[in-house]
């Protein structure tokens, strides 16, 4: 008896171990295409995208590029009605780019093939090339869950029920948009192909602008509802849709079109600014509505770019600072780096470099010393509190052979800190 129990326990352990191989755990962070691919092994898990994915990210050629999977490209996550994604996927304002799918004989085609009672939010899919048969979308093929605060761009091709963002929607699509081209035969829409084909499908506060061979916004709307949503009649080349209101390009770039429909939207000065207290931002009479996180975080939480600037007053030091802009969640750790070049022909001793944090009113709220890794290189790890609006650097120095100027503390230009709400 004990021998039988022991054999059973060992066998069970081996099976559990085998099941666990290559799977993504609940609340997993998605950093590359391998992590994204592992979602299919645990479709009920909770996932968070922590950086952009594109053709330069590890795993692309093998999993999501034109030569992947015998030239079929990406295999959709949850690709059948009986094997659907029921977890949560939080894009955090990041973007998945260059996705390639060529499966013209398959249904439920998109980054996610089928979404059951799952949640997908705050994600952009850009420069996608998606081809399928039925239920084809840039982000989701068939949706019975909730898709919100998301967008897609690129090309979607399907025979039936094809949409720029979602192919078939029996759930909700809210605060989202699509700018891509959509081509198909039946049930084709700029944003959603078929809405409410089987149950309570809802599209609200969303829009599309891409060229489409079917309905401007929605191709077919059987039992669904379309609320306060729009499409561009000029860029889509369509004057009809199964739901939504058609507007000219000029009207689609006018803030009153959307504020009058009850959207949570505000006009901002230019595309590089944002007001994150609103879901949507728009540069009045210049741009289509953009999700506020997209305005500030379209390159990810922390911009990889550096910036060169001279200290203030000018003429003594040049600083190379990274990141030039921060976009992060409260509690997220960022690395601030700086290298210093002396612009004067004399010996200089840098005694310290500090990070000064300011709020939106220009008041300094905290100061942090940076660590010197060499005479001219410093960095620090800083945890975002949530009240920061920008940071500056303060360089404190002395001239061992006599100070040529009157200043011993020099500041740098401001570098914005944008907090994800």
Buried (B, 14 or more C-beta within 10 A) or exposed (E): EEEEEEEEEEEEEEEEEEEEEEEBEEEBEBBBBBBBBBBBBBBEBBBBBBBBBBBEBEBBEEBBBBEBBEEBBBBBBBBEBEBBBBBBBBBBBBBBBBBBBBBBEBBBBBBBBBBBEBBBBBBBBBBBBBBBBBBBBBBBBBBBBBBBBBBBBBBBBBBBBBBBBBBBBBBBBBBBBBBBBBBBEBBBBBBBBBBBBBEEBBBBBBBBBBBBBBBBBBBBBBEBBBBBBBBBBBBBEBEEBBBBBBBEEEBBBBBEBBBEBEBEBBBBEEBEEBBBEBBBBBBEEEBBBBBBBBBBBBBBBBBEEBBEBBBBEEEBBBBBBBBBBBBBBEEBEBEBBBBBEBEEEEEBEBEEBBBBBBBEEEEEEBEBEBEBEEEBBBBBEBEBEEBBBBBBBBBEBEBEEEEEEEEEEBBBBBBBBBBBE
